[in-house]
Amino acid sequence: MFKRAQRSADKEFTILSRSNQLGWARVGLAVSRKVSPRAVVRNRIKRMVRESFRQHQDQLGGLDLVVIGKPAAAARTRTELTRSLEHHWSRIAKRRRPPGGD
């Protein structure tokens, strides 16, 4: 996945994207203890990413995505994280390669 992946990064997240042959989008999450030592905080971030992905999944069709959380995400509000993710989704959708264009 990491080889030949396109990156979208800011202070809260790095998102790697790569086209797949399936025609629908898939997401993987990596939110480690470096983001926050508290599991409740890491789980909140992961829930927010999954929900945001679900809402934008139609515009991300044909992509495999890995969302990597950064420590700054733990200190952000729900609104700030949502805004960050929406910015990433729109950026990734604009750069999206046609399906099968690996």
Phi, psi and omega per residue, in radians:
M1 nan -0.718 -3.032
F2 -1.268 -0.419 3.129
K3 -1.352 2.265 3.131
R4 1.126 0.391 3.108
A5 -1.513 2.553 3.025
Q6 -1.514 2.532 -3.085
R7 -1.990 2.517 2.974
S8 -2.335 2.135 -3.034
A9 -2.406 2.583 2.967
D10 -2.566 -2.860 -3.084
K11 -1.198 -0.493 -3.053
E12 -1.634 -0.657 -3.015
F13 -2.467 2.675 2.834
T14 -2.073 2.253 3.138
I15 -2.110 2.159 3.081
L16 -1.737 2.357 3.139
S17 -2.322 2.546 3.132
R18 -2.680 2.448 -3.110
S19 -1.209 2.646 3.072
N20 -2.196 3.044 -3.103
Q21 -1.692 0.134 -2.989
L22 -1.543 -0.515 -3.099
G23 1.599 -0.090 3.057
W24 -2.321 2.793 -3.062
A25 -1.545 2.577 3.044
R26 -2.274 2.644 -3.131
V27 -2.277 2.486 3.013
G28 -2.166 2.619 -3.081
L29 -2.140 2.484 3.033
A30 -2.380 1.721 3.116
V31 -2.200 1.689 -2.997
S32 -1.548 3.110 3.097
R33 -1.194 -0.254 3.037
K34 -1.171 -0.507 3.101
V35 -1.188 -0.841 3.093
S36 -2.813 2.402 3.094
P37 -1.266 -0.247 -3.100
R38 -1.603 2.129 -3.111
A39 -1.058 -0.610 -3.112
V40 -1.092 -0.626 3.121
V41 -1.241 -0.790 3.119
R42 -1.077 -0.730 3.133
N43 -1.164 -0.636 3.091
R44 -1.088 -0.754 3.122
I45 -1.095 -0.780 -3.136
K46 -1.122 -0.701 3.088
R47 -1.073 -0.738 -3.138
M48 -1.134 -0.719 3.120
V49 -1.115 -0.790 -3.141
R50 -1.063 -0.762 -3.128
E51 -1.160 -0.755 3.110
S52 -1.102 -0.741 3.095
F53 -1.064 -0.779 -3.137
R54 -1.016 -0.691 -3.122
Q55 -1.251 -0.424 -3.085
H56 -1.962 0.146 -3.036
Q57 -1.040 -0.618 -3.107
D58 -1.117 -0.614 3.141
Q59 -1.433 -0.137 -3.125
L60 -1.903 0.269 -3.068
G61 -0.926 2.449 3.102
G62 1.409 0.314 3.140
L63 -2.173 2.518 2.916
D64 -1.771 2.294 -3.077
L65 -2.212 2.482 2.997
V66 -2.149 2.096 3.133
V67 -1.758 2.103 -3.126
I68 -1.931 2.067 3.140
G69 -1.365 2.554 3.083
K70 -1.993 2.769 -3.100
P71 -0.967 -0.531 -3.141
A72 -1.111 -0.438 -3.119
A73 -1.108 -0.545 -3.108
A74 -1.146 -0.465 -3.081
A75 -1.652 -0.071 -3.077
R76 -1.555 2.698 3.076
T77 -1.380 2.928 3.105
R78 -1.016 -0.735 -3.134
T79 -1.109 -0.747 3.141
E80 -1.140 -0.715 3.113
L81 -1.171 -0.713 3.109
T82 -1.079 -0.764 3.120
R83 -1.085 -0.744 3.119
S84 -1.076 -0.821 -3.131
L85 -1.133 -0.714 3.118
E86 -1.081 -0.667 3.094
H87 -1.108 -0.759 3.108
H88 -1.087 -0.821 -3.097
W89 -1.050 -0.749 -3.124
S90 -1.189 -0.686 3.107
R91 -1.096 -0.779 -3.130
I92 -1.165 -0.714 -3.141
A93 -1.103 -0.638 3.126
K94 -1.181 -0.627 -3.101
R95 -1.552 -0.021 -3.027
R96 -0.984 2.331 3.063
R97 -1.444 2.681 3.065
P98 -1.116 2.590 3.134
P99 -0.962 2.385 3.137
G100 1.446 0.077 -3.093
G101 -1.546 0.429 -3.112
D102 -1.054 nan nan
